Every structure is written in structure tokens, then in C-alpha cells.
Amino acid sequence: MDHDQESGLSRRDLLKSAALGGVGLALASGDARAAATAQADGSSATVRGIVFEDTGSTGIRQADSRGVAGVLVSNGREVVKTDADGSYTLPLRDETIIFVIKPAGFTTPVEADTMLHRFYRINQPSGSPAALNLTFEGIEPTPPLPVSLDFPLTRQDEPAQFEVVLFTDPQPQTPAEVDFIREDVVNALHGTPAKFGMTLGDMMFDDLSLYGRYNGIIATLGLPWYNIGGNHDLNFEAPNRHYSRETFKRTFGPPYYAFAYADAVFIMLDNVDYLGTDPKRPGGAGKYEGRIDPAQMDFVRNLLAEVPTDKLLVVTLHIPLRTYIDPEDPAQNLTNRAEFLKLFEGRPHSVSFSGHTHTTEHHYLDAADGWTGPQPHHHHVLTAVSGSWWSGPYDHRGVAVADSRDGTPNGFHILSIDGTSYTTRYVPLKEPNGRQIRLSVLSHLHSEMRRDYRPGALIEPPIALAAVPSTTLVANVFDGGPKTTVTMRIGTAEPISMVRKAIPDPFVEDVFARNEAVKKAWVKAEVSSHMWTVRLPPTLGPGVHPVRVAATDQYGRVHHATLALEIAT
């Protein structure tokens, strides 16, 4: 264990107290410049410090520590670049978080028992307002900033090719559902070659006391982990957005921030605009809309002014830029999407990711959305880790099967980056061999007679010979979208194109209908954006016919699914 010789504090103590506003990451012997000073002419206070290379891994700037030039530091609105000696100066407000934007080739300190980056300092002298009577612990009053508010960086190798684990909406409502995350997700990910992971909101389902256990479980992966908040990570006692992230800040740090890795810049945003409690919602849960507030708009604008245009921008939010679920619902879509997208004019390399809807969607935003780039902007709504909010039935491990309402199995995505290029791949948690397509055989009898048959009987072979002309093959391409093409081939016949159609998945309709007792009350099958259909050839005769479906995704990869199509005499 490393200790600062003067303070006697361990590196771990320094990291924790720095994050919560305790011990400053300052030069042990002091500095002539004040970190927070009100100017004699009455101008705003400022915070000053040094970003330095922490060659001894102590977290403390020593007399011989070398400053790192050209590093971005922010107060959540302004963004400045460090001078040749690593120094910076920023305006200081009474309640703000000062944070360093990790540059490529360096890392910020990572707390061993949570694997969370500690790259910030909370300045909230009065703490969370006692009058709010927060259910979950907020910010304690923070002491005065140190003489020099310094941030340590350690060099690390960052290859141009790397992978990132993308989670969204793990959303455990109970301790048992935290168990599901451990058994269903984390245990399956051990040994991943990814460089880091991130969760795009709704780490919890309102019970923020579970953060500690959740973080400890995620940390066993051994990956540094980044997080942004969702609408279920709020302090509902807050009257509006301003104090709605107190527990989140205490646990994770700034609600929005950025960092670089190799040739990519990750912009982590909080677009849940909390509007206060709603008595009409269960438990008085909060009202919210998807919105980037003015401070974040300024932050992104000022950040991009310092980022070269040849970098890949990876933007993450909780609420989608746009969703198929209800494109007009302000709680499901970014209400100021056009204004936000204008910030990225002249940026040829960008992609954005979100969660929130517990569906899987691909959108390609163009001028109608406010996007002005030569190519549409790809926005990917990611599969929820919790699927149908951990609805049952249970598998042989006692883990909820949790198929999502668009028929996607619960799971996560892997983002692969190579320079300024990227691909994603979907990892279903309960499909054999990572299957990417589910096939169903649907006749007109399905909706009329479902409850008269065993589960799945009307969406699986065999089918009656007389029913062949009225039977449709349905393919749910779990991570499919507008750029996916799908064909069906029966035996040695020529492939037939399947048509993308906005319908619910008949498989998940059947599962939900037969498992009401273990399904969350609000969960129902929704129209899916990744369904393809084709009518069976009416000339098919009795017997067993091999069916092969091929789906080519937007990256040119081909996924296959097979079915033994049995036709009775």
C-alpha cells in the first residue's frame, strides 16, 4: 500500500476523499497559487491546478512531478486545455464538479473495489439540501478546495483496435434481481478482452441503496467501468433536475463528462430532464423528458472546439435520440434533437448509443432530424440487460428468462473500434450458440386459438397441409434494422427475399400470454422494428423441408438460422 509521507493517507483513501470532496490531489508541500480565489475586482472565483504524470502511482503530485500539457479540464460547462506545465484555470461556481477529460494514452485513477474512475472533485460546500430529506444518501458538505486542485494521470498503451462492453438498463428492482445480473451477465463475461465497459443508465430500478452491491459485482470483471444515469437513478424528492442526481454524484461522480481512448472520444451525457414527482405514477415516481440542458450543450460545444475532426465521436445517452416505440413521446425521445445534432456539424465520424426503451433499434438520422452530415448519423438503441425488467418464467438456474417486449432476448452489445471505424455485435444471454435470429411459423389460427394449445404449438411446425397457403414464416433478427437484408431458402430452391414488417414477435406474445403470474404488470409485446416475414409457397407438399434464413447486417456480416419445416398430410 502506497502512502503519502506527510499525510499518512493511503492511495485508496486519497481517491475516495478526492471524489467526495475531502483530501485534495495537491502538491504535498503546498503551492503559492490559490485553487479557489475570489478576485479583488469582484469577478468570479476560479479554480486552478496541475494535471501531472503520476509516475509513482501515489495520486499525489510530488516536487519533481511533470505536468502534462494539452489535457482538457472542465467545470461542466467551460473546457480549458492545460498549459505547457500542465496548469489550468477554470471559473468556479458554488456547486460544481471539476473533472479532467482523460486523454488518449493515459488513464485516470481507478478504485480497485468498484473499478470506477476517480477523475473529478465535487465542490458543493453546503452538500445536498437537508430540506429535501433524500431517501438515499446524497452529498455531504465538501471542504474548501486545496491550494492546487491537481489531477494525476498514468500512461497506458491504447491500441487503435479495441473493444468496449455496452450495458444498458440492468435495472434490478430487488436484491434477487441483482443476483440475476451476477449469474446471467457478469459470470458470462469473465475473461472478455474488452478494454473497459459502460452502462448507459438505469443501473437501478429506483432503489439506489443497491448501487454498492451492483458496483462490487461489476468490478469482478476487472474492467474499468463508466456510467451515466437513467430515469430510475434519480432522487425523486428533488423538485427538478438540479438536485435529482445527488446519490448518483456521490457514487459515480459527474452526471456527464468525456474521455478519450486511442482515436475515439466518448461523450457521456445525462439527457433525463427531471420535472418532479407525479402523483399519478406508482409510488409518486418522477416525470421526465428527454432533453440536453443548456449546461451540457455548452459543455459539448466547448469540448468539440478542442477535439480534432479526425476523431471518432461516440455519444452515449439514456433516452434515445429517436425511438420507434412512440416517436412523439417526450419521455421516449430527445426533445431538442435538432439543436443537439447541430453541435456535430463537420464531424465525419460519429455514432451514438442509448437504452431506456428495452427494445433494440437502429436509426439513421438525416436532415429531417437536424443532421447535416453527408452521411446519416447512426443511432443505436441497445438491448436491455434486464430485458422485460427481469420478468419470468425462470430458467433452470432460477434466473428470469426476461425476453424483451420486442422479442429480443435480454443481453448486451460489444462495440469494436478500429481507428475511426466501428462495428457492434449483440450478445444474447440465453440463446444457444449466440443465436441472432429466431424463426416462427405463424398461421391465422395463432391469435384466435392460442390458449387451446401447448406453449408454442401454433408458432412451430408441424402445420397442416391445408394451412400452408395461409402460413407465414417470421424471422426476428434480434439486432436487425433498416440496413439489414433477409432471405429464406427452402431446400435447394432459390432464395426468397423476406420483407421487414412492423409487427409484434409472435413468440414473445405467446410467452407473455402464458406467464402472466411472473411477468411485470406493465410488460406486453410491442411492435418490433426487426421482424421479417414471407408467406410459404403454396405448392409445398407434405414432409419435412429444410429452411435456411440468412440475414446480412449493416456491417456485411451474415447470420443464419435453420428450421425443420414439417408439413402434415
N, C-alpha and C positions, 0 to 999 in steps of 0.2 A: 504494500500500500504506500502510495506517494503522499508526502505531506509537505506543506509549505512550512519552512523552518520558523518563520516569525509567528504565523497564526496557529500552527499546530493542527490545522484542519486537513482532513483527507481530501483527495481529488473528488470523491463522490459527494462529500459534504459541500464542497465548493460548487459543484454542478447543481445540486439541488437548491442551495440557498441563492445562487445566482439566478436561477429560473424563477424563484418565488420572491425575489426582491431582497434577499438577505446580503450575504457577503458579496462584494463586487469583484469582478475579474480585473483587479487593478494591480499596478506595479506595487510590490510589497513595501518598497521604501518610500512611496508617495510620489507625487508629481506636482510641478508648480502650477499647472493649469487646472482650473476647477472644471468638473464634469458638468455641473448644472449651475449656471450663473445667471442671475437677472442683471441685465446690462444697466449701466449708470444712466443712460439716456432714456430708460423706460422701455426699451424694446424687449421682445420676447426672450424668455430664458432659452438657453442652449444646453445641449449635452455634447461632451467631447470624449474622445478616447482613441485607442490604438487597436487596430487589427494586426495581430502578430502571429508569427510561426512558432508553434508550441513544440519545439524540438525535444523538450524533456518530458512531455506529456504530463505536466503538472497542473495545467489550467491557469497558471499564474505567470504574468509577464515578468521576466527577470531583467536585470540591468543590461544584459547582453542580448536580449531577445530582439530579433529582427522584425520590423514591421513589414506587412505585405501590402504592396501598392495595388491600386486599381480594383479593390474589393468594394462591392456595393453594400451600404448600410442604410437602414430605413427606420423611420418612426411610424410607419403605417400609412404615410401619405407622401412625404418627401423621400427622395432616394439620392444619396450622395456617394461619390467614389473616393476611396482613401487616397491620400497624397503619397508621394514617394516614400515617406517614412511610415506609412500605414495609418496616418492620423485622419480623423473625420470630425466634422461638427454638424449637428442637426438641431433644428428647433425642438424645444421640449415643452410638452403640454402636461397638465396636472395628471391626466390619466392617459397613458400611452404605453406601448411596448416597443422598445428599441431592439432591433434584431439585425443580425448580419445575414446577407444573402450568400450562401455558400458558393464559392467559385469552383469552376472545374479544376480538378487536380488536387483538391483539398477536402477534408472533412471537418465538421464541427464535432464537439464532444458528444458522445453517445452514452447514455446512462445504462449500465450493464443489466440491471434487473428489469428494465422496461424496453430497452433498445430504442428509446426516444431521443432525438437530437435535442440538445440544450444549446441553442444558438441565440438566445434572447434574454432580455431583462425587463421585467414588468415594473412600471413606475405608476403606482396607484396609492398615493400617500394615505388616503382615507379608507382604502380597502373597498370591499363590496358594501354597499349601504346596509346598515343593520336594519333599517326600516323595511327592507324587502323581506326579511325573515325567510331567507332562502332555505328550501328543503335540503339541498345538497351544498356542501361546503364551497364557499367562494374564496375571494382573495383577502388575505389578511393585510392590514395596513403595511405598506412597504416602507422601509427606512430610506433616508436620503441616499441618493446615488453616490458612488465613490468618487474620489477626486478625478479619476480617469476611468471611464467605463470601457474596458478592453474586452476584446473577443479573441479567443485562441483558435487557430487553425492548424491542422496536421496534414502533411502531404499524404496523398494516396494515389495509387495507379488507377486510372479510369479509362478502360479500353473503349474504342468507338462503338464496338458491338457489345451490347449488354441487355439484360432482361430485368423487368420490374413486375412484381406481383400486384395486381389491381383487385382490391376488395371494395365492395360497397354493400351497405345495409346488412351487416351481421345481425344487428338488431335483436339481441336476446331480451326477452321480457321478464324472464325468471332465471334463477341460478341454474335450473335444469337446462335451459337453452344455452347458457354459457358452456355447459357440458357438451352440447351438440357441436358448438364451434370447435372445441378441443378435439372431439372424436371424429367429426365429419370432415373438417377442413385442415386444421393445423397438423394433425398426425399424418395426413396425406401429403403434406408439403415439405416435410423434413428432408433435407438434402438437396433442395432446389438450388440451381446455380444462379438464381436471380441476385442482383446486387443490393436491392432494397425493395421494400413493399410500401403500399399506401392504402388507406381506407378512405373512401370518398363519402363519409357521413353516415349518420345513424349507426354509430358504434353501439349505441344502446337503444332501448325502447323505453325512454323516459326515466328509468331508474339509473341515475348517474352514479349511485354508490357501487355499481358493478364495474366501473372503469378499472379499478386496481387489479381485480382478478383477470379481467379481459386482457389488459396490457401484459400481465405476467405470462399468460398463456401464449399470446402472440410472440413474446420475446423469446420463447423457447426455440423459435425458428432460427435465431441467431442473425436475423437481418435487421439492419436499421429500418425504422418504420416512421412514416409520415402520415398525418391525419388532418382531415377537415371535418367540420361539424355538419350535422343534418338537422332536420326539424324535430327529431327525437333526442337531440343532445342539448336541449335548451333548459334554461332556468325559467320556468313558466311564471314565476312570481314577478318577473320583470315587466314593467308596463309597456316596453317597446324593445327595439333592437339593442339599445345601448347597454343594458346590463344582462342581456339574455345568454351570454357565453361565460359567465363568471366561473362556473365549475370546469368548463372546457379549458379556459385560460389557465386555471390553477393546475390542471393535469397535463395539458398538451402545449400551452404557450399561445402564440398569436393565432387568432382565428383565420388569418390569411397571411401569406408570405410567399417566398420564392426561393429556389435554389437551382444551381447548375450541376450537371453531371455530363462529362465529356462534351459533346456538341449539342446537348439538349438543355433547355431551360424550362423548368417545371414551375408553373404559376398556380398556386394552391389558393382557391378563393372560397369565400363564405357568401353564398347568394340566397340564404334563408333570411328574408326580411320579416322579423317577428313583429306582429301587430298587437300583441296582448292576448289575454285569455278569452276564450269563447265559452260561455255557459252552456251553449247547445252541444258542445263536444263532450264526449265521455271524460269524466274527471276534470272538466274545465280546461282541457288541453288547448294549446295555443293556436291562434290564427296566424297565418304567414302567407307571404307571396314570394315568388322568385324574383329577386332584384339585386343588382350590384349597386351598392350605395355610393355616394359621391366620394368618400374617402378611398374606397377601393378603386374607383375609376381613376382617381388621381395617382394612386399607387401604381396601377398597371401602366398608365400613360408615362409616368416618370421612370418606371423600370425599363420600359421598351425604348425610351430615349437613350439608354445606356447599353442596350443589347444589340449586337450586330445583326443585320438582316439575314445572314447566312446560317443562323442557328435554328434548330428545330424547337418550336414552342409547343409545349404540352400543357394544356389548360385543363384544370380539374375544378368541378363544381359539384354540389349535391343535386340541386334541382336542374333538370335538363334545359338546354337552350330551347329545345322543342321536343314534344312528345306526341305520339300517335294516340295515347290514351284519351286526351282531351286537349287539342291544340289551343283552345281558348281559355282554359282554366289558369288563372294567375298563380295558383298553388302548385301547378304541374309544369309550368313553363317560365322561362326568363322573360319578365315583362318588358325590360329595356334592352332586349336582344340587339336591335339595330344599333343603338348607341354604343353598346359594348363592342360589337363586332367592328365598328369603325376604328377602334383603337388598333386593330391589326392590319390596317391598310399597308400595302407594300411589303407584307411578310409572306414569302412564298412557301414557307414550311411551317405548317401548324396542324394540330389535331386537338380535339377536346373530348373529355370524358365526364360522365355524370352517373348518378344512380337514381334513387328516390322512388321510381315507379314500379320496381320489382318486375320489370319487363326487359327484354333485350331488343334494342333498336339501333338502326343505322340511319343517320340523316346526312344529307349533302346540301348545305345551306348556300344560297345564291343571292342574287340582287334583291329578290323579294323579301329576304330576311335581313337585309342590310349589309350583306357580304359583298365586297367589291373586288376580290381577288380574281385572277384569271381562271383559276380552277375552284369549284365548290369547296367549301370548308366541311371536312368530315367531323361530325359529332356522333359519338358512340355512347349510347345509354347502356350501361353494363348490367349483366346478370347479378341479382342479389344473392349474397352468400346465404341468407335466410330463406330464399325462395318465397314461398307463400307464408312468410312470417313464422316459419317453423311449424306449420300445420302438419298434422299426421296424414295417413297412418304411420306406424313405426316399423322400421326395418328390424332385422334380426339382432341388431345391436341395441335396439331401443331408441334409435335416433329417428326423428321425424323425416318422412320421405320428402316433404316440402317442395313438390313441384310448383313452379311459379304459375301465375294466372294466365300467362301467355303460352303455357305448355313447356317452357324451358325448365329443365332440371336445375335445382339450386347449384351454384358453383361460383367460379371466379374467372378472371382473364389474366393472361400473361401478355405484357407489352414487350415486344422485341424491337430494339433500336439499333440501327447501323448508320452512324453519321447523322444525316438529316432525314433518313428514310425510316419507316416503321411498319410493323405488322402487329396484329393482335391474334391471339388464339384463345378459344374458350375451353375451360376445363370443367366438364360436368362431374359432379361429385359421386353420383350413384349409377352412371351408365356404364355398361360393360365395355371394356377396352376404349374408354373415352369416346363412345359413340356420339356423333354430331348430328344425326338425323333419326327421327322416329317416324315410322310408317304406320298408317291406319287405313283400314278398308271400310268405307262408310257407305251404307245404303240408306234409302229413305226411311227404313224401319228404325234407325238409330234413335232419333229423338222421340218417336212415338211409343216405342216398346222397351226402352232401356231397362226399366225396373223389373221386367219379366224375365230377364236373363242373368246369367252369372256375370261378374265383372269382366268387361272387355269382350264379351261374346259377340257384340254387334259391330265391333271395330277390328275384328280379327277374322281370318279365314277359319272354317270353310264358309263359302257362300253358296246359296242355291243357284243352280244353272239359270233359272228363270229371272234371278235378280241381277245377273251380270250387266245387262244394258243400263240399269239404274244405279250402278255401284261406282263410287269414286275412290281412287287411291289418293290419300292425303299424306303429304310429307311435311313434317315440322323440321325445318333446317334451323337448328337452335340459334345459331349466330348469323343467320342469313339477313339479307337486306335488299335494297333496290338494285344493287350491282351483282347479286347472286343469280346464276342461271341453273336450272334444274331440268334433268331429263329422266324419263322412265324407259326401261327396255325389258320386254317380256321374252324370255328365251333368246332365240337368235334373231328376232325381229329387229327392224330398225328402231333406234331410239325415238321417243316421242317427247316433245317439249311439254313441260308442266307449266302451269300458269300461277303466278303469285296472286293470292286472293286473301282479302282481309276477312278472316273468319276465326272463331274460337277453335282451339285444338280439341277435337272430339275425345281424345284420350284423357285430357285433363278435365273436361266436362264430366266424363264418366267417373274419374277418380273422386272429384269433389262431390258429386251427387251421392256416391255410395259411402262417403266418410264424413257426414255432417257432424258426427259426435266429436271428432278430433280435428275439426277444421275451425280456424279463427272465423268468427261470425261474419266479418266483412269480406272474406275471401270468396271470389267467384271467378269463373272462367271469363276472360276478356278477349275481345278481338285481338288477334295476334298479327304482327307485321311480317312474320317469316313463315307463312304457310303457302304451300304449293299444291295444286290439285290437277288431276287428269281423270277423265272418265275411262273406264275399262273398255277395251274393244269389244263390241257386242258379239263378235264371232268366236270368242274364247269358248272352248269346249270343256267338258268335264276332265278332271285330273288335277295334277299338281304342276303349277307353272313357276319357274324361277323368275323372280322380278328383281331387277337391279336399278337402283336410283343413284344418279351421280349429280352432285351439286358442286359447281365451281364458284368459289367465293371471290371477293373483290381483290384478293391478292394473287389469284390464279391457282390457288390450291384446290384439289379435287377431293371431295369427301364422298364415301359410298355407303349405301345401306341396301340390304337384301331382304327379301321376303319370299317365303314359300306360299304361293297363292293357290289355295286348294279350292276347287270348284266341285261341288257335289253333283251327282247325277239327279 
